Amino acid sequence: MWIIELLVVLFFIWLGARLGSIGIGFAGGFGVLVLALVFGIKPGAIPTDVILIIMGVIAAIAAMQEAGGLDYLVQLAEKVLKSNPKYITFLAPMVTYAMTMLAGTGHTAFMTLPVIAEVAKRAGIRPSRPLSIATVASQIAITASPISAAVVFFASELEKKGVDYIQLLLIAIPSSFLAVMLAAVFTNFMGKELKDDPVYQERLAKGLIKQSDETTEKKALPAGAKRSVLIFCIAIVCVVFYATAISPTLGLIKQPVLARDHAIISFMLAAASLITLLCKINAKNILNAGTFKSGMSACICVLGVAWLGTTFVTAHIEEINVFAGSLLAAKPWMLAIILFFAAMLLYSQAATTKALMPVALALGVSAGAAIAAFPAVSALFVLPTYPSLLAAVEFDDTGSTRIGKYVFDHSFLLPGTLTIFFAVVLGYVFAGVVL
């Protein structure tokens, strides 16, 4: 019977992928309804903690966007990218990685993609190279962000194994960043040079390539743009310091009033309040910010998909233990492969972490092996339907960044797979040093 129920779970995940965007959350909730009413399975725990963290972070980011802070960050990114265009394949992933790590969401990368495409085209570099690795970098940086829901939840699970939040970051940040840079080296040689690409030449002949205007004036920033970024950065620093102070390793605060989850949510909402007050923005307008809409969509996706996953896993933990327990105990690196394919379907680092990491740790996977495998929850690039992938294709009018005819033959698969492979290997190396 559990195999039939698993097929039901996979069907609703497939249905969600067909619906796209927020639809995967809708389908996940629909799946819970079917498992409960048709198969008599008690619904699992709703991932309230993950959703609340996403909501808190997105509230602060949306306020910063309304104040012009994101536009200011994009202008800074543009300066970096234009400073040395021939190294765009290495600078672009650095920029998107840093922005995602700072914000705790990959949605900030959307604003830099057109800049990356334009700078590469002007330099005569195949845009698919920087666009593909930059998009992947924006996804894997979630596993290194101090305020991402995936990291915060995973840290809470690791504490049960004696590994704290700071140790997780000390492993996740260097391993994921170095992996991105290593993958960028390979990506820099992918595909034909732009001038030799027949697709580009054909589009150029048809007049489909937009000629860039380097004299375009920069967008004027609101008065509170820089102030909003400063407030947001101070809030992140406060979160990291507080999480460090309450960690068992240091124990500066023995009996904290605020748990880490509550601290992140409250610091982020406080930041949103200060940005709204000190940058003099209308709170009603925050609801229309692009990051607010995409963030709330992410909450629904996590709600439906993670709830569906925990419902199935909780009901069949004994079967899963028999089937996968001995395998993972003997070959813990297999966890990375499991997470890779799960993330491909679940479309969310937080949902994948919430659904599978507690199970893996309960099955006896060591903390070090689990942290090493953690970057694999970022395999959102496998199916070419993720919003940032589609945006990268849309922004590249040279035609070098493309999906292909056979679903998986797209520009992001190899850079993304290489990045995760390197991150997992480096994760084992750094885990051996830190733990």
C-alpha positions as a printed Julia matrix, in Angstrom:
435×3 Matrix{Float64}:
  0.0    0.0     0.0
  2.84   2.4     0.78
  4.06   2.13   -2.81
  0.63   3.22   -4.07
  0.67   6.12   -1.62
  4.16   7.08   -2.82
  2.86   7.13   -6.38
  0.06   9.43   -5.22
  2.66  11.77   -3.69
  4.71  11.76   -6.89
  1.58  12.38   -8.97
  0.71  15.52   -7.01
  4.29  16.75   -7.2
  4.13  16.21  -10.98
  0.78  18.01  -11.08
  2.29  20.92   -9.17
  5.17  21.11  -11.62
  2.65  21.23  -14.46
  0.72  24.03  -12.78
  3.96  25.92  -12.17
  4.89  28.67   -9.68
  2.53  28.73   -6.68
  0.66  25.77   -8.18
  3.11  23.28   -6.66
  1.92  24.42   -3.23
 -1.72  24.03   -4.27
 -1.08  20.5    -5.53
  0.81  19.58   -2.35
 -2.16  20.53   -0.19
 -4.46  18.61   -2.55
 -2.22  15.57   -2.08
 -2.51  15.81    1.71
 -6.3   15.83    1.33
 -6.23  12.67   -0.78
 -3.83  10.84    1.56
 -6.0   11.74    4.54
 -9.46  11.06    3.17
 -8.76   8.21    0.74
 -5.94   6.36    2.51
 -6.69   7.35    6.1
 -3.23   8.8     6.75
 -2.96  11.36    9.54
 -1.57  14.64    8.14
  1.99  15.38    9.16
  3.23  18.51   10.88
  2.67  21.75    8.98
  6.09  23.42    8.38
  5.04  26.52   10.33
  8.57  27.4    11.49
  9.99  27.44    7.95
  7.07  29.45    6.59
  7.27  32.06    9.35
 11.0   32.56    8.77
 10.41  33.07    5.05
  7.63  35.54    5.8
  9.77  37.53    8.23
 12.75  37.75    5.88
 10.61  38.59    2.86
  8.86  41.38    4.81
 12.21  43.07    5.45
 13.44  42.55    1.88
 10.19  43.86    0.38
 10.41  46.96    2.58
 13.99  47.45    1.46
 12.92  47.08   -2.18
 10.17  49.66   -1.76
 12.72  52.03   -0.23
 14.99  51.55   -3.26
 17.54  49.4    -1.47
 17.49  46.6    -4.03
 17.99  49.1    -6.85
 21.01  50.41   -4.98
 22.42  46.88   -4.61
 21.85  46.24   -8.32
 23.74  49.43   -9.18
 26.63  48.26   -7.0
 26.5   44.88   -8.74
 26.5   46.59  -12.13
 29.67  48.49  -11.2
 31.39  45.25  -10.21
 30.31  43.47  -13.4
 31.33  46.32  -15.69
 34.67  46.86  -13.94
 36.26  43.9   -15.73
 33.83  42.44  -18.3
 36.23  39.79  -19.58
 35.92  38.06  -16.21
 32.12  38.22  -16.2
 31.81  34.41  -15.86
 33.52  34.65  -12.47
 32.22  38.02  -11.29
 28.54  37.26  -12.06
 28.25  34.22   -9.72
 30.12  36.14   -7.01
 27.52  38.9    -7.22
 24.45  36.64   -7.22
 25.93  34.44   -4.49
 26.6   37.46   -2.27
 23.14  38.96   -2.85
 21.37  35.67   -2.1
 23.5   34.98    0.95
 22.74  38.48    2.24
 19.0   38.34    1.55
 18.27  34.68    2.29
 16.35  34.32   -0.99
 17.43  33.76   -4.58
 14.77  36.12   -5.9
 17.23  39.02   -5.65
 19.18  37.51   -8.55
 16.37  38.35  -10.98
 17.39  42.0   -10.97
 20.99  41.27  -11.94
 20.34  38.83  -14.8
 19.67  41.48  -17.49
 22.84  43.31  -16.41
 24.87  40.09  -16.67
 23.48  39.33  -20.13
 24.18  42.86  -21.37
 27.75  43.06  -20.03
 28.62  39.66  -21.52
 27.17  40.59  -24.91
 29.1   43.86  -25.01
 32.32  42.01  -24.19
 31.68  39.43  -26.92
 31.39  36.65  -24.33
 28.79  33.92  -24.7
 26.08  35.09  -22.23
 25.02  31.55  -21.39
 28.26  31.1   -19.45
 27.83  33.83  -16.81
 24.03  33.56  -16.81
 24.0   29.81  -16.12
 26.58  29.79  -13.34
 25.18  32.99  -11.8
 21.69  31.45  -11.66
 23.06  28.3   -10.03
 25.07  30.41   -7.57
 21.9   32.22   -6.51
 20.34  28.85   -5.68
 23.18  27.17   -3.81
 23.88  30.32   -1.77
 20.62  29.59    0.09
 22.47  26.78    1.88
 25.03  29.31    3.14
 22.77  32.21    4.08
 22.57  32.89    7.84
 18.9   33.89    7.52
 17.55  31.38    5.0
 14.76  29.12    6.23
 16.63  26.02    5.03
 19.76  26.85    7.05
 17.87  27.85   10.2
 15.73  24.7    10.19
 18.69  22.44    9.42
 20.69  24.07   12.22
 17.9   23.3    14.69
 18.01  19.62   13.65
 21.81  19.49   13.85
 21.78  20.82   17.42
 20.21  17.52   18.43
 23.44  15.92   17.16
 25.69  18.35   19.01
 26.5   20.57   16.0
 25.51  24.23   16.23
 24.53  27.0    13.82
 28.01  28.55   13.59
 29.67  25.23   12.78
 27.14  24.68   10.0
 27.94  28.07    8.47
 31.69  27.51    8.81
 31.29  24.44    6.6
 28.51  25.58    4.27
 29.86  29.01    3.29
 33.37  28.1     2.11
 32.36  24.79    0.52
 29.49  26.26   -1.51
 31.38  29.4    -2.57
 34.5   27.52   -3.66
 32.28  25.03   -5.5
 30.69  27.87   -7.46
 34.12  29.22   -8.42
 35.38  25.8    -9.48
 32.28  25.22  -11.59
 32.76  28.67  -13.14
 36.17  27.55  -14.43
 34.51  24.73  -16.38
 31.55  26.88  -17.4
 33.94  29.43  -18.89
 34.73  26.93  -21.66
 31.17  25.73  -22.32
 29.71  26.17  -25.8
 31.08  27.91  -28.84
 32.37  31.44  -28.71
 29.57  33.9   -29.35
 30.93  34.96  -32.76
 31.04  31.29  -33.85
 27.56  30.36  -32.62
 25.24  29.73  -35.62
 22.14  30.55  -33.54
 23.61  33.93  -32.62
 24.61  34.62  -36.23
 21.14  33.73  -37.44
 19.46  35.99  -34.87
 21.92  38.77  -35.68
 21.1   38.5   -39.39
 17.37  38.71  -38.62
 17.86  41.83  -36.49
 16.72  40.08  -33.3
 19.74  41.18  -31.27
 19.14  44.38  -29.36
 22.02  46.81  -29.67
 22.95  48.09  -26.23
 23.16  51.76  -25.36
 25.98  52.38  -22.93
 24.9   55.97  -22.36
 21.65  54.98  -20.65
 21.15  57.04  -17.5
 21.0   55.26  -14.2
 17.73  55.11  -12.33
 17.5   57.81   -9.68
 17.45  56.28   -6.22
 15.01  57.33   -3.48
 16.51  59.24   -0.57
 16.26  56.26    1.79
 17.77  53.61   -0.52
 21.18  53.39    1.11
 19.66  53.77    4.57
 17.37  50.77    3.98
 20.32  48.58    2.98
 22.22  49.67    6.1
 19.27  48.83    8.35
 18.84  45.44    6.72
 22.56  44.62    7.01
 22.59  45.66   10.69
 19.63  43.32   11.3
 21.53  40.42    9.7
 24.6   41.15   11.82
 22.38  41.18   14.92
 20.9   37.81   13.94
 24.33  36.24   13.47
 25.7   37.68   16.72
 22.64  36.6    18.7
 22.7   33.1    17.18
 26.39  32.89   18.05
 25.78  34.05   21.61
 23.1   31.44   22.3
 24.95  28.56   20.58
 26.01  25.74   22.91
 29.61  26.14   21.72
 29.99  29.64   23.21
 27.07  29.74   25.6
 27.32  33.49   26.22
 23.56  33.52   26.85
 22.71  30.45   28.92
 18.93  30.72   28.94
 17.93  32.8    25.9
 14.55  34.48   25.98
 14.33  34.26   22.19
 14.94  31.01   20.34
 16.9   31.35   17.09
 13.79  31.1    14.9
 11.99  33.74   16.95
 15.07  35.97   16.89
 15.32  35.9    13.09
 11.62  36.62   12.65
 11.58  39.44   15.2
 14.82  41.05   13.95
 13.53  40.97   10.37
 10.16  42.47   11.3
 11.96  45.11   13.38
 14.12  45.91   10.35
 11.02  46.21    8.18
  9.5   48.58   10.75
 12.6   50.78   10.88
 12.92  50.88    7.1
  9.27  51.89    6.79
  9.67  54.63    9.43
 13.14  55.99    8.71
 12.99  55.72    4.92
  9.47  57.2     4.88
  7.77  54.65    2.65
  4.09  53.75    2.5
  3.58  50.33    4.1
  0.67  49.59    1.74
  3.02  49.72   -1.24
  5.15  46.92    0.19
  2.37  44.49   -0.67
  2.95  45.2    -4.36
  6.73  44.71   -4.26
  7.96  41.92   -6.52
  9.94  40.25   -3.74
  6.88  40.26   -1.46
  4.76  38.49   -4.08
  7.42  35.91   -4.91
  8.14  35.36   -1.21
  4.52  34.75   -0.32
  4.31  32.38   -3.29
  7.29  30.51   -1.82
  5.42  30.22    1.5
  2.48  28.5    -0.2
  4.85  26.19   -2.08
  6.61  25.17    1.13
  3.29  24.77    2.94
  1.87  22.37    0.36
  4.94  20.4    -0.68
  6.65  20.05    2.7
  3.34  19.14    4.33
  2.74  16.47    1.7
  6.25  15.1     2.22
  6.07  15.0     6.01
  2.62  13.4     5.85
  3.95  10.5     3.79
  7.26  10.16    5.62
  5.7   10.23    9.11
  3.21   7.53    8.14
  5.9    5.23    6.73
  8.99   5.98    8.79
  9.41   2.28    9.68
  9.36   1.16    6.03
 11.74   3.95    5.1
 14.05   2.9     7.92
 14.13  -0.69    6.65
 14.57   0.38    3.03
 17.05   3.22    3.4
 18.52   2.99    6.9
 21.16   0.34    6.19
 21.97   1.88    2.8
 22.62   5.35    4.22
 24.52   3.91    7.16
 26.89   2.1     4.78
 27.0    4.79    2.09
 26.12   8.17    3.63
 27.13   9.98    0.42
 23.96   8.53   -1.11
 22.05  11.18    0.87
 23.33  13.82   -1.55
 21.86  11.89   -4.48
 18.52  11.49   -2.7
 18.39  15.2    -1.87
 19.38  16.08   -5.44
 16.42  14.25   -6.99
 14.04  15.33   -4.23
 14.9   19.01   -4.73
 14.41  18.57   -8.47
 10.78  17.7    -7.75
 10.05  19.79   -4.65
 11.42  23.05   -6.13
 12.42  24.45   -2.74
 15.54  24.18   -0.59
 13.48  24.76    2.54
 10.83  22.18    1.61
 13.44  19.56    0.72
 15.37  20.19    3.94
 12.21  20.08    6.04
 10.95  16.87    4.42
 14.14  14.78    4.32
 16.88  16.01    6.65
 15.17  14.99    9.92
 14.59  11.54    8.42
 18.21  11.21    7.31
 19.52  12.19   10.74
 17.05   9.82   12.41
 18.31   6.99   10.18
 21.81   7.42   11.54
 23.48   9.68    8.99
 26.21  11.58   10.79
 26.04  15.35   11.16
 29.15  15.77    9.0
 27.73  13.66    6.16
 24.39  15.48    6.35
 26.09  18.9     6.18
 28.23  17.75    3.25
 25.11  16.6     1.39
 23.19  19.77    2.26
 24.08  21.69   -0.97
 22.2   19.05   -2.97
 18.89  20.58   -1.8
 19.67  23.33   -4.34
 19.12  21.13   -7.41
 16.27  23.36   -8.59
 17.93  23.77  -11.99
 17.43  20.2   -13.26
 13.99  20.81  -14.73
 14.12  23.99  -16.84
 10.93  25.44  -15.42
 12.27  27.33  -12.39
 11.53  31.09  -12.68
 15.15  32.27  -12.55
 16.15  29.83  -15.29
 13.33  31.0   -17.54
 14.24  34.63  -16.81
 17.87  34.02  -17.79
 16.76  32.51  -21.09
 14.42  35.44  -21.7
 17.06  38.09  -21.0
 19.61  36.55  -23.39
 18.54  37.73  -26.84
 21.66  36.15  -28.4
 19.99  32.73  -28.07
 23.04  31.2   -26.37
 21.11  30.48  -23.15
 18.51  27.97  -24.23
 16.36  25.1   -23.03
 16.94  22.63  -25.85
 14.69  20.03  -27.42
 14.9   17.22  -24.88
 14.0   18.94  -21.58
 17.31  18.21  -19.84
 19.66  19.52  -22.54
 19.7   23.08  -21.27
 22.42  25.54  -20.36
 22.11  25.13  -16.57
 22.37  21.37  -16.05
 26.14  20.9   -16.28
 27.14  24.04  -14.3
 24.6   23.19  -11.62
 25.55  19.53  -11.32
 29.25  20.38  -11.17
 28.6   23.0    -8.49
 26.73  20.56   -6.27
 29.31  17.83   -6.83
 32.17  20.13   -5.82
 30.17  21.49   -2.86
 29.47  18.0    -1.49
 33.12  16.94   -1.83
 34.36  20.16   -0.23
 31.69  19.79    2.43
 33.27  16.52    3.56
 36.68  18.22    3.64
 35.53  21.22    5.7
 33.35  19.04    7.96
 36.46  17.01    8.8
 38.23  20.22    9.85
 35.41  22.01   11.69
 33.66  19.11   13.48
